Amino acid sequence: MPKKILVLGNSNVDVILKIPRFHDPGETILATDRITVFGGKGANQAITAKQLGGDTLLVTKVGKDLYGKSYRQYLIKKGLNRRLILADKKIPTGMAVIELTPEGENRIIASLGANGSLSQNDLKLLGRYWKGVGVFVTQLEIPISTVQTGLEMAKEQGVLTLLNPSPPVPLSSKTLSSVDFIVPNEMEAQLLTGIKWRENKDIHKIAKRLFEMGPKNVVITLGSKGLLFKNQDEEIRMKAFKVKVIDTTAAGDAFMGALACGLSQGKSIREVLEFANAAGALATTKLGAQPSLPQKRELDIFLKGIQR
């Protein structure tokens, strides 16, 4: 029987600026378009897991501003529990400004806003919602103390833990040893380990080093180069699916949400990785964060087409 997924993380309003190219320091360029959508790693990952069939809860915090009120209603319409969508009376909703090139590459500047006040106490007061949870997911765009509390609460109840270490910050051995699956991208993996990826063999060194730091399973997402998985028993290199890339924003979040969903349903590790790999690829074919997150039927059709 599938288990519940509890996602602890941030919710942002994303302002996407479409630009002809990344510009130099001190240079002013004009955006060709501006789009405002809902995003944030925590919300993106939770919505992905929910849309792909996972029984999903999201613990997050927005502001009492207009953005926060509309975002809260949006998350509720998506089927997420209203009691876990907290609100800060003083601090505005988190925001991210995303620069997007015609090639689909992006650069992101995030302002935590209310996400920064999502506290250990907030999480502890929601303890009753852990019943039936089998998979816990979190990232690093909320206070690290809250992340650590979430990991501790999960491990106390025998819950499988997933950490997306983004943005990358130094993590204690205690924190890392509480992680069952650590899921960085290639840049984050290099920063966490201090090992540069210069040759193909280096990515294997990076995965080995990450594993030695404490997590039981390592999944490094490599964009167009696919992914690398490593644990004590095996190492799997998987190629990326070939798609027409429009916008890479939230591709990692789609991957993470699908990974959680697959694990909650008891799929084999190869099935889970392929499922997540396909979700990440599909997310790059549409503009924006949450508008690009795949639906279950869409992903099933995509995977069936590949298998043929």
Secondary structure as UniProt FT lines:
FT   STRAND          4..8
FT   STRAND          12..18
FT   TURN            25..26
FT   STRAND          33..39
FT   HELIX           41..51
FT   TURN            52..53
FT   STRAND          56..63
FT   HELIX           66..77
FT   TURN            78..79
FT   HELIX           82..84
FT   STRAND          85..88
FT   STRAND          94..100
FT   TURN            102..103
FT   STRAND          106..111
FT   HELIX           113..117
FT   HELIX           120..124
FT   TURN            125..126
FT   HELIX           127..130
FT   TURN            131..132
FT   STRAND          133..138
FT   HELIX           144..156
FT   TURN            157..158
FT   STRAND          160..163
FT   HELIX           173..176
FT   TURN            177..178
FT   STRAND          181..182
FT   HELIX           186..193
FT   HELIX           200..212
FT   STRAND          217..221
FT   HELIX           223..225
FT   STRAND          227..231
FT   STRAND          235..238
FT   TURN            249..250
FT   HELIX           251..264
FT   TURN            265..266
FT   HELIX           269..283
FT   TURN            284..285
FT   HELIX           290..292
FT   HELIX           296..307
//
